[in-house]
């Protein structure tokens, strides 16, 4: 059954070299596999982030992938230290403080990669959701 298998997230990029630099150098992921059509990075457990070549990239503004983390403030600080710009929101339905929003069931933060993919971080408030 599919519920027993790892799931890989696949994102689009118009420039794989830029994506490679961002995810290796700024986000700190380890490259597993690289060819002219895609990049594959190691994430927690056996999960992977796959970046595939695209001629159009993404036009979506919604979150495309989200890491589940234990300490969102520490992760946000580390990403900033590495040069990643954390998105700040000041809207009636979503407000961040130092890059982190309380979304009810979790604390959340976001950044955009160079290919316009919106990436999130979530720190669940309940142990059962991890």
MMTF fields as JSON, N, C-alpha, C and O atoms, coordinates in Angstrom:
{
  "mmtfVersion": "1.0.0",
  "mmtfProducer": "UNKNOWN",
  "numBonds": 519,
  "numAtoms": 520,
  "numGroups": 130,
  "numChains": 1,
  "numModels": 1,
  "chainsPerModel": [1],
  "groupsPerChain": [130],
  "chainIdList": ["A"],
  "bondAtomList": [4, 2, 8, 6, 12, 10, 16, 14, 20, 18, 24, 22, 28, 26, 32, 30, 36, 34, 40, 38, 44, 42, 48, 46, 52, 50, 56, 54, 60, 58, 64, 62, 68, 66, 72, 70, 76, 74, 80, 78, 84, 82, 88, 86, 92, 90, 96, 94, 100, 98, 104, 102, 108, 106, 112, 110, 116, 114, 120, 118, 124, 122, 128, 126, 132, 130, 136, 134, 140, 138, 144, 142, 148, 146, 152, 150, 156, 154, 160, 158, 164, 162, 168, 166, 172, 170, 176, 174, 180, 178, 184, 182, 188, 186, 192, 190, 196, 194, 200, 198, 204, 202, 208, 206, 212, 210, 216, 214, 220, 218, 224, 222, 228, 226, 232, 230, 236, 234, 240, 238, 244, 242, 248, 246, 252, 250, 256, 254, 260, 258, 264, 262, 268, 266, 272, 270, 276, 274, 280, 278, 284, 282, 288, 286, 292, 290, 296, 294, 300, 298, 304, 302, 308, 306, 312, 310, 316, 314, 320, 318, 324, 322, 328, 326, 332, 330, 336, 334, 340, 338, 344, 342, 348, 346, 352, 350, 356, 354, 360, 358, 364, 362, 368, 366, 372, 370, 376, 374, 380, 378, 384, 382, 388, 386, 392, 390, 396, 394, 400, 398, 404, 402, 408, 406, 412, 410, 416, 414, 420, 418, 424, 422, 428, 426, 432, 430, 436, 434, 440, 438, 444, 442, 448, 446, 452, 450, 456, 454, 460, 458, 464, 462, 468, 466, 472, 470, 476, 474, 480, 478, 484, 482, 488, 486, 492, 490, 496, 494, 500, 498, 504, 502, 508, 506, 512, 510, 516, 514],
  "bondOrderList": [1, 1, 1, 1, 1, 1, 1, 1, 1, 1, 1, 1, 1, 1, 1, 1, 1, 1, 1, 1, 1, 1, 1, 1, 1, 1, 1, 1, 1, 1, 1, 1, 1, 1, 1, 1, 1, 1, 1, 1, 1, 1, 1, 1, 1, 1, 1, 1, 1, 1, 1, 1, 1, 1, 1, 1, 1, 1, 1, 1, 1, 1, 1, 1, 1, 1, 1, 1, 1, 1, 1, 1, 1, 1, 1, 1, 1, 1, 1, 1, 1, 1, 1, 1, 1, 1, 1, 1, 1, 1, 1, 1, 1, 1, 1, 1, 1, 1, 1, 1, 1, 1, 1, 1, 1, 1, 1, 1, 1, 1, 1, 1, 1, 1, 1, 1, 1, 1, 1, 1, 1, 1, 1, 1, 1, 1, 1, 1, 1],
  "groupList": [{"groupName": "UNK", "atomNameList": ["N", "CA", "C", "O"], "elementList": ["N", "C", "C", "O"], "formalChargeList": [0, 0, 0, 0], "bondAtomList": [1, 0, 2, 1, 3, 2], "bondOrderList": [1, 1, 2], "singleLetterCode": "X", "chemCompType": "L-PEPTIDE LINKING"}],
  "groupTypeList": [0, 0, 0, 0, 0, 0, 0, 0, 0, 0, 0, 0, 0, 0, 0, 0, 0, 0, 0, 0, 0, 0, 0, 0, 0, 0, 0, 0, 0, 0, 0, 0, 0, 0, 0, 0, 0, 0, 0, 0, 0, 0, 0, 0, 0, 0, 0, 0, 0, 0, 0, 0, 0, 0, 0, 0, 0, 0, 0, 0, 0, 0, 0, 0, 0, 0, 0, 0, 0, 0, 0, 0, 0, 0, 0, 0, 0, 0, 0, 0, 0, 0, 0, 0, 0, 0, 0, 0, 0, 0, 0, 0, 0, 0, 0, 0, 0, 0, 0, 0, 0, 0, 0, 0, 0, 0, 0, 0, 0, 0, 0, 0, 0, 0, 0, 0, 0, 0, 0, 0, 0, 0, 0, 0, 0, 0, 0, 0, 0, 0],
  "groupIdList": [1, 2, 3, 4, 5, 6, 7, 8, 9, 10, 11, 12, 13, 14, 15, 16, 17, 18, 19, 20, 21, 22, 23, 24, 25, 26, 27, 28, 29, 30, 31, 32, 33, 34, 35, 36, 37, 38, 39, 40, 41, 42, 43, 44, 45, 46, 47, 48, 49, 50, 51, 52, 53, 54, 55, 56, 57, 58, 59, 60, 61, 62, 63, 64, 65, 66, 67, 68, 69, 70, 71, 72, 73, 74, 75, 76, 77, 78, 79, 80, 81, 82, 83, 84, 85, 86, 87, 88, 89, 90, 91, 92, 93, 94, 95, 96, 97, 98, 99, 100, 101, 102, 103, 104, 105, 106, 107, 108, 109, 110, 111, 112, 113, 114, 115, 116, 117, 118, 119, 120, 121, 122, 123, 124, 125, 126, 127, 128, 129, 130],
  "secStructList": [7, 4, 4, 4, 1, 7, 7, 7, 3, 3, 3, 3, 3, 1, 7, 2, 2, 2, 2, 2, 2, 0, 0, 0, 0, 0, 1, 7, 7, 3, 3, 3, 3, 3, 7, 1, 1, 3, 3, 3, 3, 3, 7, 1, 6, 6, 7, 3, 3, 3, 3, 3, 3, 7, 1, 1, 7, 7, 7, 7, 7, 1, 3, 3, 3, 3, 3, 3, 7, 1, 7, 2, 2, 2, 2, 2, 2, 2, 2, 2, 2, 6, 6, 7, 7, 5, 7, 7, 7, 3, 3, 6, 6, 3, 3, 7, 5, 6, 6, 5, 3, 3, 7, 1, 1, 3, 3, 3, 3, 3, 3, 3, 7, 6, 6, 1, 7, 3, 3, 3, 3, 3, 3, 3, 1, 1, 4, 4, 4, 7],
  "xCoordList": [0.828, 0.0, 0.881, 1.972, 0.416, 1.195, 1.474, 2.495, 0.607, 0.812, 2.067, 2.516, 2.631, 3.821, 5.122, 6.196, 5.043, 6.222, 6.55, 5.652, 7.838, 8.237, 7.643, 7.288, 7.546, 7.017, 8.059, 8.598, 8.342, 9.27, 8.481, 7.482, 8.928, 8.325, 9.066, 10.295, 8.322, 8.932, 8.537, 7.354, 9.551, 9.354, 9.925, 10.767, 9.465, 9.936, 11.005, 10.984, 11.934, 12.962, 13.317, 13.452, 13.468, 13.901, 15.424, 15.962, 16.119, 17.581, 18.059, 18.051, 18.475, 18.901, 20.175, 20.347, 21.064, 22.294, 21.977, 22.569, 21.057, 20.642, 19.959, 20.23, 19.076, 18.391, 19.389, 19.269, 20.365, 21.389, 22.136, 22.3, 22.584, 23.311, 22.445, 22.912, 21.203, 20.309, 20.099, 20.282, 19.726, 19.392, 20.62, 20.526, 21.769, 22.995, 23.586, 23.806, 23.843, 24.569, 23.719, 24.167, 22.526, 21.697, 20.813, 20.697, 20.192, 19.316, 20.121, 19.734, 21.232, 22.111, 21.766, 22.069, 21.132, 20.775, 21.913, 22.704, 21.977, 22.984, 22.422, 21.321, 23.197, 22.822, 22.946, 23.957, 21.909, 21.948, 22.19, 22.952, 21.529, 21.601, 21.402, 20.566, 22.17, 22.076, 22.266, 23.179, 21.396, 21.611, 21.061, 20.693, 20.996, 20.581, 19.087, 18.641, 18.313, 16.871, 16.35, 15.259, 17.104, 16.621, 17.752, 18.864, 17.427, 18.302, 17.531, 16.317, 18.206, 17.561, 18.391, 19.59, 17.728, 18.397, 17.873, 16.686, 18.755, 18.379, 17.71, 18.183, 16.605, 15.925, 15.811, 16.486, 14.992, 14.868, 14.39, 13.607, 14.868, 14.484, 14.903, 16.056, 13.967, 14.263, 13.576, 13.501, 13.075, 12.403, 13.421, 14.58, 12.961, 13.827, 13.076, 11.852, 13.84, 13.326, 13.907, 15.125, 13.036, 13.456, 13.098, 11.959, 14.07, 13.862, 13.981, 15.023, 12.916, 12.929, 13.005, 12.443, 13.71, 13.846, 12.492, 11.723, 12.219, 10.967, 11.26, 12.132, 10.538, 10.712, 9.891, 10.169, 8.888, 8.01, 8.125, 7.757, 8.625, 8.679, 7.281, 6.335, 7.159, 5.859, 5.235, 5.932, 3.953, 3.201, 2.368, 1.699, 2.404, 1.641, 2.295, 3.522, 1.492, 2.026, 1.799, 2.303, 1.049, 0.774, 2.011, 2.9, 2.055, 3.158, 3.232, 2.231, 4.418, 4.639, 5.231, 5.033, 5.945, 6.567, 6.708, 6.778, 6.748, 6.834, 7.626, 7.325, 8.635, 9.386, 8.705, 8.282, 8.591, 8.13, 9.368, 10.293, 9.379, 10.563, 10.18, 9.012, 11.174, 10.952, 11.112, 10.474, 11.966, 12.245, 12.276, 13.32, 11.119, 11.001, 11.869, 12.436, 11.977, 12.795, 14.254, 14.915, 14.755, 16.145, 16.337, 17.354, 15.373, 15.478, 15.427, 16.183, 14.544, 14.45, 15.765, 16.278, 16.308, 17.581, 18.702, 19.515, 18.758, 19.809, 19.65, 20.636, 18.424, 18.207, 18.637, 19.302, 18.271, 18.689, 20.206, 20.788, 20.841, 22.307, 22.945, 24.011, 22.294, 22.804, 22.409, 22.785, 21.652, 21.309, 19.935, 19.645, 19.08, 17.724, 16.817, 16.813, 16.057, 15.126, 13.813, 13.141, 13.464, 12.209, 11.112, 11.296, 9.974, 8.863, 8.164, 7.849, 7.927, 7.154, 5.775, 5.641, 4.753, 3.376, 2.786, 3.007, 2.039, 1.306, -0.052, -0.337, -0.873, -2.196, -3.219, -2.862, -4.473, -5.482, -5.559, -5.76, -5.405, -5.53, -4.208, -4.201, -3.091, -1.786, -0.754, -0.458, -0.221, 0.806, 1.966, 1.766, 3.172, 4.364, 5.036, 4.91, 5.742, 6.594, 7.967, 8.124, 8.95, 10.297, 10.251, 10.999, 9.35, 9.274, 8.37, 8.198, 7.78, 6.981, 5.544, 5.298, 4.596, 3.172, 2.572, 2.983, 1.601, 0.822, -0.412, -1.269, -0.507, -1.629, -2.626, -3.376, -2.624, -3.567, -3.007, -2.629, -2.943, -2.458, -0.93, -0.356, -0.275, 1.181, 1.746, 1.014, 3.063, 3.808, 4.343, 4.753, 4.34, 4.716, 5.611, 5.54, 6.45, 7.306, 7.467, 7.268, 7.833, 7.946, 9.142, 9.583, 9.658, 10.638, 10.342, 9.67, 10.848, 10.708, 12.079, 13.07, 12.121, 13.384, 13.557, 12.618, 14.722, 14.956, 14.042, 13.957, 13.363, 12.482, 11.013, 10.12, 10.762, 9.437, 8.603, 7.383, 9.232, 8.515, 8.424, 9.437, 7.218, 7.002, 7.176, 6.482, 8.115, 8.469, 8.16, 8.442, 7.587, 7.19, 7.948, 8.598, 7.832, 8.302, 7.122, 6.408, 6.901, 5.825, 6.364, 7.074, 6.015, 6.265, 4.894, 4.246, 4.452, 3.141, 3.093, 4.082, 1.938, 1.757, 1.412, 1.659, 0.846, 0.448, 1.396, 1.693, 1.872, 2.8, 2.237, 2.988, 0.94, 0.327, 0.346, 0.124, 0.606, 0.599, 1.945, 2.015, 3.01, 4.331, 4.363, 5.386],
  "yCoordList": [-1.177, 0.0, 1.252, 1.246, 2.296, 3.528, 4.169, 4.839, 3.984, 4.579, 4.058, 4.646, 2.985, 2.389, 2.813, 2.347, 3.681, 4.046, 5.525, 6.344, 5.881, 7.292, 8.046, 7.454, 9.342, 10.206, 11.274, 11.911, 11.471, 12.512, 13.705, 13.54, 14.899, 16.139, 16.535, 16.485, 16.93, 17.349, 18.791, 19.129, 19.643, 21.055, 21.36, 20.621, 22.446, 22.865, 23.949, 24.765, 23.942, 24.981, 25.22, 24.275, 26.485, 26.812, 26.803, 26.718, 26.89, 26.903, 25.957, 26.315, 24.759, 23.769, 24.174, 23.811, 24.907, 25.342, 26.29, 26.185, 27.2, 28.132, 27.359, 27.603, 26.431, 25.617, 24.782, 24.672, 24.201, 23.394, 24.224, 23.803, 25.388, 26.259, 26.636, 26.59, 27.004, 27.42, 26.277, 26.474, 25.107, 24.023, 23.398, 22.912, 23.402, 22.901, 23.934, 23.643, 25.129, 26.137, 26.881, 27.103, 27.263, 28.083, 27.25, 27.542, 26.214, 25.38, 24.288, 23.838, 23.863, 22.888, 21.434, 20.568, 21.152, 19.772, 19.069, 19.698, 17.762, 16.934, 16.417, 15.867, 16.602, 16.103, 14.584, 14.026, 13.93, 12.475, 12.091, 11.171, 12.81, 12.464, 13.724, 14.565, 13.854, 15.031, 14.605, 13.845, 15.1, 14.94, 16.18, 17.14, 16.186, 17.398, 17.693, 18.779, 16.741, 16.932, 17.135, 17.677, 16.712, 16.863, 16.798, 16.361, 17.249, 17.175, 16.439, 16.605, 15.639, 14.949, 15.182, 14.906, 15.7, 16.029, 15.158, 14.835, 14.78, 14.004, 14.925, 16.029, 14.447, 15.141, 14.152, 13.123, 14.431, 13.557, 12.162, 11.98, 11.171, 9.789, 9.387, 9.572, 8.84, 8.474, 9.415, 9.124, 10.539, 11.479, 12.256, 12.41, 12.737, 13.488, 14.679, 14.669, 15.692, 16.827, 16.706, 16.662, 16.654, 16.51, 17.797, 18.261, 18.365, 19.569, 19.155, 18.655, 19.363, 18.959, 20.176, 21.232, 19.999, 21.075, 21.374, 20.469, 22.663, 23.103, 24.311, 25.12, 24.43, 25.614, 26.789, 27.936, 26.52, 27.601, 27.876, 28.962, 26.923, 27.104, 27.065, 26.613, 27.536, 27.524, 28.911, 29.924, 28.94, 30.197, 30.222, 31.215, 29.149, 29.023, 29.801, 29.879, 30.37, 31.061, 30.267, 30.641, 29.182, 28.356, 27.559, 27.322, 27.151, 26.35, 25.026, 24.322, 24.696, 23.493, 22.337, 21.173, 22.654, 21.634, 22.238, 23.456, 21.366, 21.865, 20.876, 19.683, 21.391, 20.57, 20.611, 21.677, 19.456, 19.386, 19.484, 18.682, 20.47, 20.72, 20.719, 20.896, 20.518, 20.518, 21.907, 22.22, 22.744, 24.079, 25.072, 25.301, 25.653, 26.523, 27.774, 28.237, 28.325, 29.535, 29.251, 30.072, 28.099, 27.734, 27.502, 27.906, 26.86, 26.606, 27.907, 28.079, 28.821, 30.128, 30.884, 31.466, 30.874, 31.565, 30.983, 31.729, 29.656, 29.013, 29.329, 29.602, 29.295, 29.644, 31.087, 31.362, 31.998, 33.399, 33.521, 34.263, 32.794, 32.832, 32.376, 32.859, 31.451, 30.916, 31.773, 31.466, 32.848, 33.767, 33.585, 34.172, 32.781, 32.568, 33.663, 33.912, 34.305, 35.34, 34.696, 34.044, 34.886, 34.362, 35.376, 36.576, 34.892, 35.765, 36.273, 35.495, 37.563, 38.182, 38.523, 39.057, 38.216, 38.535, 39.479, 39.307, 40.472, 41.382, 41.63, 42.707, 40.603, 40.634, 40.254, 39.616, 40.628, 40.283, 38.783, 38.398, 37.948, 36.506, 35.807, 34.63, 36.517, 35.902, 36.973, 37.859, 36.869, 37.806, 37.013, 36.087, 37.386, 36.754, 37.682, 38.904, 37.084, 37.818, 37.171, 35.999, 37.918, 37.402, 36.186, 35.224, 36.249, 35.222, 34.053, 33.165, 34.028, 32.876, 33.306, 34.331, 32.51, 32.768, 31.637, 30.483, 31.981, 30.984, 30.713, 31.585, 29.519, 29.17, 28.245, 27.519, 28.28, 27.492, 26.152, 25.978, 25.217, 23.874, 23.784, 22.782, 24.854, 24.819, 26.23, 27.2, 26.323, 27.536, 27.312, 26.202, 28.361, 28.19, 29.328, 30.444, 29.032, 30.03, 29.62, 28.459, 30.598, 30.335, 31.057, 32.095, 30.474, 31.148, 30.771, 29.775, 31.571, 31.294, 30.94, 31.618, 29.867, 29.529, 30.393, 31.086, 30.369, 31.227, 30.925, 31.719, 29.786, 29.39, 29.681, 29.171, 30.484, 30.938, 29.855, 29.992, 28.784, 27.778, 28.265, 28.619, 28.284, 28.689, 27.448, 26.446, 27.53, 26.401, 26.762, 27.877, 25.827, 26.092, 25.266, 24.269, 25.727, 24.999, 24.943, 25.935, 23.819, 23.679, 23.051, 22.046, 23.658, 23.06, 22.807, 23.734, 21.548, 21.203, 21.416, 21.203, 21.837, 22.043, 20.75, 20.623, 19.786, 18.51, 17.416, 17.313, 16.606, 15.523, 14.549, 14.025, 14.301, 13.333, 13.714, 12.856, 14.981, 15.427, 15.233, 15.261, 15.038, 14.852, 13.549, 13.188],
  "zCoordList": [0.0, 0.0, 0.0, 0.569, -0.623, -0.728, 0.625, 0.781, 1.592, 2.919, 3.605, 4.589, 3.114, 3.719, 3.03, 3.41, 2.034, 1.252, 1.377, 1.571, 1.268, 1.291, 0.103, -0.917, 0.257, -0.795, -1.117, -0.212, -2.398, -2.823, -3.343, -4.044, -2.999, -3.491, -4.758, -4.801, -5.794, -7.05, -7.344, -7.382, -7.554, -7.862, -9.241, -9.752, -9.834, -11.155, -11.041, -10.121, -11.986, -12.067, -13.526, -14.303, -13.894, -15.246, -15.355, -16.459, -14.232, -14.226, -13.132, -11.954, -13.513, -12.529, -11.8, -10.636, -12.44, -11.775, -10.623, -9.549, -10.842, -9.783, -8.659, -7.483, -9.015, -8.017, -7.215, -5.995, -7.892, -7.215, -6.19, -5.045, -6.591, -5.673, -4.473, -3.335, -4.717, -3.634, -2.639, -1.438, -3.106, -2.189, -1.528, -0.401, -2.206, -1.573, -0.623, 0.553, -1.121, -0.356, 0.663, 1.788, 0.302, 1.201, 2.117, 3.307, 1.566, 2.392, 3.102, 4.18, 2.508, 3.152, 2.89, 3.71, 1.75, 1.422, 0.69, -0.013, 0.87, 0.204, -1.121, -1.171, -2.192, -3.518, -3.534, -3.11, -4.028, -4.208, -5.654, -5.951, -6.55, -7.963, -8.785, -8.453, -9.856, -10.716, -12.157, -12.477, -13.024, -14.457, -15.146, -14.469, -16.448, -17.157, -17.033, -17.405, -16.514, -16.413, -14.996, -14.82, -13.982, -12.614, -11.594, -11.889, -10.384, -9.222, -8.138, -8.025, -7.349, -6.242, -4.981, -4.955, -3.923, -2.665, -1.536, -1.491, -0.628, 0.552, 1.569, 1.839, 2.122, 3.213, 4.376, 4.365, 5.357, 6.52, 6.167, 5.234, 6.922, 6.668, 5.272, 4.881, 4.524, 3.138, 2.161, 0.967, 2.658, 1.757, 0.927, 1.314, -0.211, -1.125, -1.701, -1.829, -2.041, -2.79, -4.191, -4.364, -5.183, -6.576, -7.308, -7.244, -8.0, -8.796, -10.261, -10.686, -11.026, -12.428, -13.339, -13.048, -14.442, -15.427, -16.055, -16.379, -16.217, -16.823, -17.695, -17.377, -18.784, -19.635, -19.128, -19.48, -18.308, -17.83, -16.343, -15.894, -15.565, -14.12, -13.528, -14.173, -12.315, -11.654, -11.689, -11.623, -11.791, -11.707, -10.428, -10.142, -9.669, -8.434, -7.305, -7.229, -6.438, -5.271, -3.989, -2.93, -4.079, -2.898, -2.503, -3.322, -1.247, -0.743, -1.494, -1.632, -1.974, -2.776, -1.975, -2.32, -0.926, -0.076, 1.313, 1.475, 2.307, 3.673, 4.526, 4.56, 5.208, 6.147, 7.5, 7.947, 8.164, 9.547, 10.429, 10.305, 11.32, 12.147, 13.62, 13.969, 14.482, 15.928, 16.538, 17.543, 15.935, 16.481, 15.317, 14.707, 15.026, 13.852, 13.983, 12.994, 15.19, 15.376, 15.032, 14.396, 15.447, 15.148, 13.65, 13.086, 13.007, 11.567, 10.774, 9.818, 11.162, 10.495, 10.663, 9.708, 11.881, 12.133, 11.288, 10.741, 11.172, 10.377, 8.891, 8.206, 8.394, 6.985, 6.728, 5.729, 7.6, 7.439, 7.464, 6.673, 8.37, 8.46, 7.155, 6.774, 6.48, 5.215, 4.015, 2.883, 4.256, 3.181, 2.568, 1.526, 3.194, 2.685, 3.254, 4.459, 2.382, 2.822, 3.246, 2.448, 4.496, 5.035, 4.73, 4.929, 4.247, 3.869, 5.128, 6.029, 5.181, 6.267, 5.736, 4.635, 6.516, 6.15, 7.186, 8.384, 6.73, 7.607, 6.972, 6.447, 7.039, 6.439, 7.502, 8.493, 7.322, 8.334, 8.637, 9.788, 7.631, 7.854, 8.154, 8.514, 8.011, 8.257, 8.602, 7.8, 9.804, 10.259, 10.846, 11.633, 10.456, 11.016, 12.006, 11.927, 12.926, 13.86, 13.778, 14.12, 13.331, 13.093, 12.163, 12.34, 11.159, 10.141, 10.462, 9.627, 11.665, 12.092, 12.354, 12.991, 11.856, 12.071, 12.901, 12.787, 13.732, 14.447, 13.591, 13.446, 13.029, 12.155, 12.855, 12.203, 14.166, 14.953, 15.367, 16.526, 14.472, 14.781, 14.776, 15.204, 14.28, 14.135, 14.055, 13.856, 14.214, 13.88, 12.473, 12.133, 11.653, 10.252, 9.788, 10.304, 8.811, 8.163, 6.7, 6.342, 5.86, 4.423, 3.82, 4.314, 2.73, 1.888, 0.448, 0.179, -0.469, -1.893, -2.449, -2.177, -3.233, -3.87, -5.123, -5.516, -5.753, -6.919, -8.107, -9.044, -8.069, -9.171, -8.848, -9.524, -7.836, -7.404, -6.729, -6.639, -6.254, -5.475, -4.037, -3.433, -3.489, -2.103, -1.227, -1.405, -0.277, 0.574, 2.021, 2.461, 2.756, 4.132, 5.153, 4.84, 6.388, 7.567, 8.523, 8.67, 9.171, 10.153, 11.425, 11.389, 12.547, 13.856, 14.467, 14.954, 14.442, 14.968, 16.472, 17.173, 16.958, 18.395, 19.104, 20.303, 18.392, 18.965, 18.508, 17.318, 19.429, 19.094, 18.063, 17.239, 18.095, 17.217, 15.753, 14.9, 15.43, 14.045, 13.348, 12.119, 14.122, 13.521, 12.812, 12.23]
}
